[in-house]
Amino acid sequence: MSIAPAVKTPRTPLAGSRPSGSRPQRHYGTHIFLTVVAVMWMIPLGWAVFTALRPKADTDKFGYFSLGGTFSLDNFVQAWNQGGFPRYFTNSLIITVPTIILVLLFASMMAFAVSRVSWKFNVTLLIMFTAGNLLPPQVLATPLFEMFKLLQLPYWFSDSGSLLNTYVSVIAANTAFQIGFCTFVLSNYMKALSADLTEAALVDGAGIWRQYWSIIMPLCRPALAALATLEVVFIYNDYFWPLLLIQSGDRLPVTTAINNLQGTFLSNYNLLAAGATITVIPTLVIYLALQRHFVAGLTLGSSKG
């Protein structure tokens, strides 16, 4: 009795899979585009650093578009001392850190309510929070200023007797205007999480707060890190609200410190470039520290079909 030899069935390649031995597809156009955009973004920063390293006498002699002369850190030292950067950095820290915490806390609570809890006002509330970002801050500047001025506070809390000229006013304004954007991003991210997580927790007797704090929030760390990085840049660089709501010069954030480097009749652009470079350093350090989480938060869900 003869046994027929086994016939091997050819394996059908999966859809979208690359045949073995084929070269990976190279996206030259994408690489060229990203390289050009990166260079365009780096040119102003590089030129500011280059100008800050040159004495004003050399730029007056050779011109700003030249390579002659000497290079030193004297402009950075002079800008640091003349601009009062230590005090202004402290003011920015007092404004930025509480604002980031409040924005992410309130936005995550609201995102959890509209994405993980079923009730009839989910979409309505999300639209209201998102629509608030469509209004430019300048439209609400006058009514917000008058409201803060009429809100009476004890003098031990505010030397103006109102909410004006306090850090709280800037923190409240930035928090209100940033919650909508963060709520929209976090709600979309929370919707992508499996509903089985909260259902299993509900069966085990976990309440709403336990589901939010112990289950959903740990899973949102990449998204929170990405938002925190963006919000640090937004709030740290904000110039409008501090200038409107704070009258005391010693309470203004670091974005206003460059004004102290301006001369009455003549501007030292080398000194200004050094001051602008100093203000960039904190956001650059924060981005580099959170770069891995930032990229992970932006690319989440990109591989889902």
KOLLUM-716653 format. One record per residue: residue in three letters; x, z, y of N, C-alpha, C in turn. Coordinates in steps of 0.2 Angstrom, whole numbers, padded with zeros to 4 digits, always signed. Example, Ala and Ser with C-alpha at 12.3 -4.5 7.8 and 13.67 -1.06 7.14 Angstrom:
KOLLUM-716653
ala+0066+0039-0028+0062+0039-0022+0066+0039-0016ser+0064+0035-0011+0068+0036-0005+0064+0039+0000
END
This chain:
KOLLUM-716653
met+0004+0000-0006+0000+0000+0000+0004+0000+0006ser+0004-0005+0010+0008-0006+0016+0004-0003+0022ile+0008+0000+0026+0006+0003+0032+0007-0001+0038ala+0002-0003+0042+0003-0007+0048+0007-0003+0053pro+0012-0007+0056+0016-0003+0061+0012-0002+0067ala+0013+0004+0070+0009+0006+0076+0011+0002+0082val+0005+0000+0086+0006-0005+0091+0006+0000+0098lys+0011-0001+0102+0011+0003+0108+0007+0000+0113thr+0002+0003+0116-0002+0001+0121+0001+0001+0128pro+0002-0004+0131+0005-0004+0138+0002+0001+0143arg+0006+0005+0146+0003+0010+0150+0001+0007+0157thr-0005+0008+0159-0007+0005+0166-0004+0009+0171pro-0001+0006+0176+0001+0010+0182-0005+0013+0186leu-0004+0019+0188-0009+0022+0192-0010+0018+0199ala-0016+0019+0202-0017+0016+0208-0012+0019+0214gly-0009+0015+0217-0005+0018+0223+0002+0020+0221ser+0003+0020+0214+0010+0022+0212+0015+0016+0213arg+0021+0018+0214+0026+0013+0215+0029+0011+0208pro+0030+0005+0206+0033+0003+0200+0040+0005+0199ser+0042+0007+0193+0049+0010+0192+0054+0004+0194gly+0059+0006+0197+0065+0002+0199+0064-0002+0205ser+0058-0001+0208+0057-0005+0215+0059+0000+0220arg+0061-0003+0226+0064+0000+0231+0059+0003+0235pro+0060+0009+0238+0055+0012+0243+0054+0008+0249gln+0048+0008+0251+0046+0004+0257+0049+0008+0263arg+0052+0004+0267+0055+0006+0273+0051+0005+0279his+0050+0010+0283+0046+0009+0289+0050+0008+0295tyr+0053+0002+0296+0058+0001+0302+0054+0002+0308gly+0048-0001+0309+0045-0001+0315+0043+0006+0317thr+0041+0011+0313+0040+0017+0314+0046+0021+0317his+0051+0020+0313+0058+0023+0315+0060+0021+0322ile+0060+0015+0323+0062+0012+0330+0057+0015+0335phe+0051+0015+0334+0046+0018+0339+0048+0026+0341leu+0049+0029+0335+0050+0037+0336+0057+0038+0339thr+0062+0034+0338+0068+0034+0341+0068+0033+0348val+0064+0028+0350+0063+0026+0357+0060+0031+0361val+0054+0034+0358+0051+0040+0361+0055+0046+0362ala+0059+0047+0357+0063+0053+0357+0068+0053+0363val+0071+0047+0363+0076+0046+0368+0073+0046+0375met+0067+0043+0376+0064+0044+0383+0062+0051+0385trp+0061+0055+0380+0059+0062+0381+0066+0066+0383met+0071+0064+0379+0077+0068+0380+0081+0066+0386ile+0080+0060+0389+0084+0058+0395+0083+0062+0401pro+0077+0064+0403+0076+0069+0409+0080+0076+0408leu+0079+0078+0402+0082+0085+0400+0089+0084+0400gly+0092+0079+0397+0099+0078+0397+0102+0077+0404trp+0098+0073+0408+0101+0072+0415+0100+0078+0419ala+0095+0082+0418+0095+0089+0422+0101+0093+0420val+0103+0094+0413+0108+0098+0411+0115+0095+0414phe+0116+0088+0414+0121+0085+0417+0122+0086+0424thr+0117+0086+0428+0117+0087+0435+0118+0095+0437ala+0116+0099+0432+0117+0106+0433+0124+0108+0432leu+0128+0104+0428+0135+0106+0427+0139+0103+0432arg+0137+0100+0437+0141+0097+0442+0140+0101+0449pro+0146+0102+0452+0145+0105+0459+0142+0100+0464lys+0138+0102+0469+0135+0098+0474+0140+0094+0478ala+0146+0096+0479+0151+0093+0482+0153+0086+0479asp+0153+0087+0472+0155+0081+0468+0150+0076+0468thr+0143+0078+0468+0138+0073+0468+0137+0070+0475asp+0139+0074+0480+0139+0071+0487+0144+0066+0488lys+0150+0067+0484+0156+0062+0485+0155+0056+0480phe+0153+0057+0474+0153+0052+0469+0146+0049+0468gly+0141+0053+0470+0134+0051+0469+0131+0054+0462tyr+0125+0054+0462+0122+0057+0456+0122+0053+0450phe+0123+0046+0451+0123+0042+0445+0131+0040+0444ser+0135+0045+0443+0142+0044+0442+0145+0049+0437leu+0151+0048+0435+0154+0053+0430+0160+0057+0433gly+0161+0055+0439+0167+0059+0442+0166+0066+0444gly+0172+0069+0445+0171+0076+0447+0172+0081+0441thr+0171+0087+0443+0172+0093+0438+0165+0095+0435phe+0166+0099+0430+0160+0102+0427+0161+0110+0426ser+0156+0114+0427+0156+0121+0427+0149+0124+0426leu+0149+0130+0425+0143+0134+0424+0141+0138+0431asp+0144+0136+0436+0143+0140+0442+0136+0139+0445asn+0133+0133+0444+0126+0133+0446+0121+0137+0442phe+0122+0138+0436+0118+0142+0432+0119+0150+0434val+0125+0152+0435+0126+0159+0438+0123+0160+0444gln+0124+0155+0449+0121+0156+0456+0113+0155+0455ala+0110+0151+0451+0103+0151+0451+0100+0157+0448trp+0104+0160+0443+0101+0166+0439+0101+0172+0444asn+0106+0172+0449+0106+0178+0453+0102+0176+0459gln+0102+0170+0462+0098+0169+0468+0090+0168+0467gly+0089+0166+0461+0082+0165+0459+0078+0171+0457gly+0082+0176+0455+0079+0182+0452+0075+0181+0446phe+0079+0178+0441+0076+0176+0435+0074+0182+0430pro+0078+0187+0430+0076+0193+0426+0070+0196+0427arg+0068+0197+0434+0061+0199+0435+0056+0194+0434tyr+0057+0188+0435+0052+0183+0434+0051+0182+0426phe+0056+0182+0423+0055+0182+0415+0051+0187+0412thr+0052+0193+0415+0048+0199+0413+0041+0198+0415asn+0039+0195+0421+0032+0194+0422+0029+0189+0418ser+0033+0184+0416+0030+0179+0411+0029+0182+0404leu+0033+0186+0402+0033+0190+0396+0026+0194+0396ile+0025+0197+0402+0019+0202+0402+0013+0197+0402ile+0013+0191+0405+0007+0187+0405+0006+0183+0398thr+0012+0181+0395+0011+0176+0390+0009+0180+0383val+0013+0185+0382+0012+0188+0375+0005+0191+0374pro+0002+0195+0379-0005+0197+0378-0010+0191+0377thr-0009+0186+0381-0013+0180+0381-0013+0177+0374ile-0007+0176+0372-0007+0173+0365-0010+0177+0360ile-0010+0183+0360-0013+0188+0355-0020+0187+0356leu-0023+0188+0362-0030+0188+0363-0033+0181+0361val-0030+0176+0363-0032+0169+0362-0033+0168+0354leu-0028+0169+0350-0028+0168+0343-0033+0173+0340leu-0033+0179+0342-0038+0184+0339-0045+0181+0340phe-0047+0180+0346-0054+0178+0348-0056+0171+0345ala-0051+0167+0345-0052+0160+0343-0053+0160+0335ser-0049+0164+0332-0050+0165+0324-0056+0168+0322met-0058+0173+0326-0065+0176+0325-0071+0171+0326met-0070+0167+0331-0076+0162+0333-0075+0156+0327ala-0069+0154+0326-0069+0149+0321-0071+0151+0314phe-0070+0157+0312-0073+0160+0306-0080+0160+0306ala-0083+0162+0312-0091+0162+0312-0094+0155+0312val-0091+0150+0314-0094+0144+0314-0092+0140+0308ser-0087+0142+0305-0085+0138+0299-0087+0141+0292arg-0087+0147+0292-0087+0151+0285-0094+0155+0285val-0098+0155+0290-0104+0159+0290-0110+0154+0291ser-0115+0154+0287-0120+0149+0288-0126+0152+0292trp-0127+0149+0298-0132+0151+0303-0133+0145+0307lys-0139+0145+0311-0141+0139+0314-0138+0137+0321phe-0134+0142+0323-0131+0140+0330-0123+0139+0329asn-0121+0137+0323-0114+0135+0321-0112+0129+0326val-0115+0124+0325-0113+0118+0329-0114+0119+0336thr-0119+0122+0338-0121+0123+0345-0115+0127+0349leu-0113+0132+0346-0108+0137+0348-0101+0133+0348leu-0100+0129+0343-0093+0125+0343-0093+0120+0349ile-0099+0117+0350-0099+0112+0355-0098+0115+0362met-0101+0121+0363-0100+0125+0369-0093+0127+0370phe-0090+0129+0365-0083+0131+0366-0078+0125+0367thr-0080+0120+0364-0076+0114+0365-0077+0111+0372ala-0083+0111+0374-0085+0107+0380-0082+0111+0386gly-0080+0117+0385-0077+0121+0391-0070+0118+0393asn-0067+0115+0388-0061+0112+0389-0061+0105+0393leu-0067+0103+0394-0068+0096+0397-0068+0097+0405leu-0069+0104+0407-0069+0105+0414-0062+0106+0417pro-0060+0103+0422-0053+0105+0425-0053+0112+0428pro-0048+0115+0427-0048+0122+0430-0049+0122+0438gln-0047+0117+0441-0048+0117+0449-0056+0117+0450val-0060+0115+0446-0067+0115+0447-0070+0122+0447leu-0067+0126+0443-0069+0133+0443-0065+0138+0447ala-0060+0135+0450-0055+0140+0454-0059+0144+0459thr-0063+0141+0463-0066+0145+0469-0071+0150+0466pro-0076+0148+0462-0081+0154+0459-0077+0159+0455leu-0072+0157+0452-0068+0162+0448-0064+0167+0453phe-0061+0164+0458-0058+0168+0463-0063+0173+0466glu-0068+0170+0468-0073+0175+0472-0076+0180+0467met-0077+0179+0461-0079+0184+0456-0074+0189+0455phe-0068+0187+0454-0062+0192+0454-0062+0196+0460lys-0063+0193+0466-0062+0197+0472-0068+0202+0473leu-0074+0201+0471-0079+0205+0471-0080+0210+0466leu-0076+0210+0461-0075+0215+0455-0071+0221+0458gln-0075+0226+0459-0071+0232+0462-0068+0236+0456leu-0062+0238+0457-0058+0242+0453-0054+0248+0456pro-0053+0253+0453-0049+0259+0456-0042+0257+0458tyr-0040+0260+0463-0033+0258+0466-0028+0260+0462trp-0029+0265+0457-0024+0267+0452-0022+0261+0447phe-0028+0257+0447-0027+0251+0442-0025+0245+0446ser-0027+0244+0452-0026+0238+0456-0025+0240+0463asp-0019+0238+0466-0018+0240+0473-0022+0236+0478ser-0025+0230+0475-0030+0227+0480-0037+0229+0479gly-0038+0234+0475-0045+0236+0474-0050+0231+0471ser-0047+0226+0468-0051+0221+0464-0046+0218+0459leu-0049+0213+0455-0045+0210+0450-0040+0205+0452leu-0040+0204+0458-0035+0199+0461-0028+0203+0461asn-0023+0199+0461-0016+0202+0462-0014+0206+0456thr-0017+0205+0450-0015+0209+0444-0013+0204+0439tyr-0010+0206+0434-0008+0202+0428-0014+0201+0424val-0019+0206+0424-0025+0205+0420-0029+0199+0422ser-0029+0197+0428-0033+0191+0431-0030+0185+0428val-0024+0184+0428-0021+0178+0425-0022+0178+0417ile-0021+0184+0414-0022+0184+0407-0029+0182+0405ala-0034+0185+0409-0041+0183+0407-0042+0176+0408ala-0040+0173+0414-0041+0166+0415-0038+0161+0410asn-0032+0163+0408-0029+0159+0403-0032+0159+0396thr-0034+0166+0395-0037+0167+0388-0044+0163+0388ala-0048+0163+0393-0054+0160+0393-0053+0152+0392phe-0048+0149+0396-0048+0142+0395-0044+0139+0389gln-0041+0144+0385-0037+0141+0379-0041+0143+0373ile-0046+0147+0373-0050+0149+0367-0053+0143+0364gly-0056+0138+0368-0060+0133+0366-0056+0128+0362phe-0050+0126+0364-0045+0122+0360-0043+0125+0353cys-0041+0132+0354-0039+0135+0348-0045+0136+0343thr-0051+0137+0345-0057+0138+0341-0058+0131+0337phe-0058+0126+0341-0059+0119+0338-0054+0118+0332val-0048+0119+0333-0042+0118+0328-0043+0122+0322leu-0044+0129+0324-0045+0133+0318-0051+0132+0314ser-0056+0131+0317-0063+0129+0313-0062+0124+0309asn-0059+0118+0311-0058+0112+0306-0053+0114+0301tyr-0048+0119+0302-0044+0121+0297-0047+0125+0292met-0051+0130+0294-0055+0134+0290-0060+0131+0285lys-0063+0125+0288-0068+0122+0284-0065+0118+0278ala-0058+0117+0279-0054+0114+0273-0053+0118+0268leu-0053+0125+0269-0052+0130+0264-0058+0130+0259ser-0056+0131+0253-0061+0132+0247-0066+0137+0249ala-0073+0135+0248-0078+0140+0249-0078+0145+0243asp-0075+0144+0237-0075+0148+0232-0071+0155+0234leu-0067+0155+0238-0063+0161+0240-0067+0166+0243thr-0071+0164+0248-0076+0169+0251-0082+0171+0246glu-0084+0166+0242-0089+0168+0238-0087+0173+0232ala-0081+0172+0230-0078+0177+0225-0077+0183+0228ala-0075+0184+0235-0074+0190+0238-0081+0193+0239leu-0086+0189+0241-0093+0192+0242-0096+0195+0236val-0094+0192+0230-0097+0194+0224-0093+0201+0222asp-0087+0202+0224-0083+0208+0223-0085+0213+0228gly-0089+0212+0233-0092+0217+0237-0088+0217+0244ala-0084+0212+0245-0080+0212+0252-0085+0210+0257gly-0085+0213+0263-0089+0212+0269-0086+0206+0273ile-0089+0204+0278-0087+0199+0283-0080+0200+0285trp-0079+0206+0288-0073+0208+0291-0067+0208+0286arg-0069+0210+0279-0063+0210+0274-0062+0202+0272gln-0067+0198+0272-0066+0191+0271-0062+0188+0276tyr-0063+0189+0282-0060+0187+0288-0052+0189+0288trp-0051+0195+0288-0045+0198+0289-0040+0198+0283ser-0043+0199+0277-0039+0199+0270-0038+0192+0267ile-0043+0188+0268-0043+0182+0264-0041+0175+0268ile-0045+0175+0273-0045+0169+0277-0039+0169+0282met-0037+0174+0285-0032+0175+0290-0025+0173+0287pro-0024+0176+0281-0017+0175+0278-0016+0167+0276leu-0022+0164+0275-0021+0157+0273-0020+0153+0279cys-0022+0155+0285-0021+0152+0291-0015+0153+0295arg-0010+0156+0292-0004+0157+0295+0000+0151+0298pro+0000+0145+0294+0003+0139+0297+0000+0137+0303ala-0007+0137+0303-0011+0134+0308-0010+0139+0314leu-0010+0145+0313-0009+0150+0319-0002+0150+0322ala+0003+0148+0317+0010+0147+0320+0011+0141+0324ala+0007+0136+0322+0007+0130+0326+0004+0131+0333leu-0002+0134+0332-0006+0135+0339-0002+0140+0343ala+0001+0145+0340+0005+0150+0344+0011+0146+0348thr+0014+0141+0345+0020+0138+0348+0017+0133+0354leu+0011+0130+0353+0008+0126+0358+0006+0130+0364glu+0003+0136+0362+0000+0140+0367+0006+0144+0371val+0011+0145+0368+0017+0148+0372+0019+0143+0377val+0020+0136+0375+0022+0131+0380+0016+0131+0386phe+0010+0130+0384+0005+0129+0389+0005+0135+0394ile+0004+0141+0391+0004+0147+0396+0010+0149+0400tyr+0016+0148+0396+0022+0149+0400+0023+0145+0405asn+0021+0138+0405+0022+0133+0410+0017+0133+0415asp+0012+0137+0414+0006+0137+0419+0008+0139+0426tyr+0006+0135+0430+0008+0137+0437+0002+0138+0442phe-0004+0135+0440-0010+0135+0444-0013+0142+0445trp-0014+0145+0439-0018+0152+0439-0014+0157+0442pro-0007+0158+0441-0003+0163+0444-0003+0162+0451leu-0002+0156+0454-0001+0155+0461-0008+0156+0464leu-0014+0155+0461-0020+0156+0464-0022+0164+0464leu-0021+0167+0459-0024+0174+0458-0019+0180+0459ile-0012+0178+0460-0007+0183+0462-0004+0182+0469gln-0005+0187+0473-0002+0186+0480+0005+0189+0481ser+0006+0194+0477+0013+0197+0477+0018+0193+0474gly+0024+0192+0478+0029+0187+0475+0033+0190+0469asp+0033+0197+0469+0037+0200+0464+0033+0200+0457arg+0027+0198+0457+0023+0198+0451+0022+0191+0448leu+0024+0186+0451+0023+0179+0449+0028+0177+0443pro+0026+0173+0439+0030+0171+0433+0036+0167+0434val+0040+0165+0429+0046+0162+0430+0045+0155+0433thr+0039+0152+0432+0038+0145+0434+0039+0144+0442thr+0038+0150+0445+0038+0150+0452+0045+0152+0455ala+0049+0154+0451+0056+0156+0453+0060+0151+0456ile+0059+0145+0454+0062+0139+0457+0061+0138+0464asn+0055+0141+0467+0054+0140+0474+0059+0144+0478asn+0062+0150+0475+0067+0154+0478+0074+0150+0479leu+0075+0144+0475+0081+0140+0476+0080+0135+0481gln+0074+0134+0484+0073+0129+0489+0076+0131+0495gly+0080+0127+0499+0082+0128+0506+0077+0126+0511thr+0078+0129+0517+0073+0128+0522+0073+0120+0525phe+0080+0118+0526+0081+0111+0528+0084+0107+0523leu+0087+0110+0518+0091+0106+0513+0090+0109+0506ser+0090+0104+0501+0089+0106+0494+0095+0104+0490asn+0097+0109+0487+0103+0108+0482+0100+0106+0475tyr+0100+0100+0474+0097+0098+0468+0101+0100+0462asn+0107+0101+0462+0111+0103+0457+0109+0110+0455leu+0108+0114+0460+0105+0121+0459+0098+0121+0456leu+0094+0117+0458+0087+0116+0456+0087+0114+0449ala+0092+0109+0447+0092+0107+0440+0094+0113+0435ala+0099+0117+0438+0101+0123+0434+0095+0128+0433gly+0091+0129+0438+0086+0133+0438+0080+0131+0433ala+0079+0124+0433+0074+0121+0429+0076+0122+0422thr+0083+0121+0420+0086+0121+0414+0085+0128+0411ile+0086+0133+0415+0085+0140+0413+0078+0142+0411thr+0073+0139+0414+0066+0140+0413+0064+0137+0406val+0068+0132+0404+0066+0128+0398+0068+0132+0392ile+0074+0136+0393+0077+0139+0387+0072+0143+0383pro+0068+0148+0385+0064+0152+0381+0059+0148+0377thr+0056+0143+0379+0051+0139+0375+0055+0135+0370leu+0061+0133+0372+0065+0129+0367+0067+0134+0361val+0069+0140+0362+0071+0145+0357+0065+0146+0353ile+0059+0147+0356+0053+0149+0352+0051+0143+0347tyr+0052+0137+0350+0050+0131+0346+0055+0130+0340leu+0061+0131+0341+0066+0131+0336+0065+0137+0331ala+0063+0142+0333+0062+0148+0328+0056+0147+0324leu+0051+0143+0327+0044+0142+0323+0044+0135+0321gln+0049+0131+0321+0048+0124+0320+0046+0122+0313arg+0048+0126+0308+0046+0125+0301+0038+0126+0300his+0036+0132+0303+0028+0133+0303+0025+0128+0307phe+0028+0126+0313+0024+0122+0317+0023+0115+0314val+0028+0112+0311+0027+0106+0307+0023+0106+0301ala+0023+0112+0298+0018+0113+0292+0011+0114+0295gly+0010+0117+0300+0003+0117+0303+0000+0110+0305leu+0005+0106+0308+0003+0099+0310+0001+0095+0304thr+0005+0096+0299+0004+0091+0293+0000+0093+0287leu-0003+0099+0288-0008+0101+0283-0014+0096+0282gly-0015+0095+0276-0021+0090+0275-0019+0083+0276ser-0013+0081+0277-0011+0074+0278-0011+0071+0271ser-0010+0074+0266-0010+0071+0259-0016+0071+0255lys-0022+0073+0259-0028+0073+0255-0031+0067+0256gly-0035+0064+0251-0038+0058+0251-0045+0058+0254
END
